[in-house]
Amino acid sequence: MRDKKNHQINLALAQTKIIWEDKEQNYALAKMRIAEAVCKGAEAVFFPEMSFTGFSMNTKDTKEQNAQTIQRMKEMAQQYQVSLGFGWVKDCEKKCENHYTIVDRNGIVLSDYAKLHPFSYAGEDLKFQKGSALVSFSLNDIACSCFICYDLRFPEIFQVASRTAHVILIPANWPAKRSEHWKALLRARAIENQVYILAINCVGAIGGVDYSGDSCIIDPEGGIRAMLSGTEGTLCYTLTDDVESFRAAFPVKLDRRVQFYSELYEKELGETV
């Protein structure tokens, strides 16, 4: 029986202007952001996709064999006694993987997710291989999951994750020219799955692309609880896990026909073979 207590977490979304392909400078800036967020009571701080390099296809310089970014962030988590979420590039020999990792206040890895859908429109698929698994983890006894940026356009994976997750993180490097897509899809995923969405984007001119930020917290009814647009900053929010109440009041998930949907996919696959 699930504990009916509504757990809370004080969280912070760090909307940063990432210094292009310069990990050391970005680590230093992240440390400042973390210190500021902790002073405001944050128990968890989340950074955008590819947090310390920007959305670079120059994997020769950004990839890591020894997970140096995880080690650096473990040290910061322990120093400031705060959970951290951050993106980095994993060397997988022929190609790389676009990762987002969560560590707790003791530096223990809670989750390490590899992006399921490389953004082929920008050539990400040429340098990055597809991830192959969903992730689940818990923060302050709140069930969470995580996807990355372009994954937002694929609703099926959110339905599976939200069977258990009450909060879904979406770190991104989402360009300003498609900001309306970003905001619409975030609200849609929250409403469809009756979950809280934590969306963490970068901001400013980075690697020749403009980003508008629009980092936000969206509730299970699609309400925007907080948003930061057009500027660097840290969005702080106290999230109460009342997802079960939303789902009990409007039990949409009870009407899902998973077996039927599965049969439709099988039929479609059969017709294309």
Protein Blocks (a to p, Z undefined) as FASTA:
>chain_A
ZZfbdcddddddddddddehilklmmmmmmmmmmmmmmnopabdcddehklnopafblml
mpcfklmmmmmmmmmmmmnopaddddddddehjaccdddddddfkopafbdcddfbdcfk
nommmmpccdfbdcdddeehiacdddehjlmmmmklmmmmmmmmmbdcddddddfklmmm
mmmmmmmmmmmnopaddddddedjeehiacehjpacddfkopafbdcehiacdddddddd
fklmmmmmmcmklmpcfklmmmmmmmmmmmmZZ
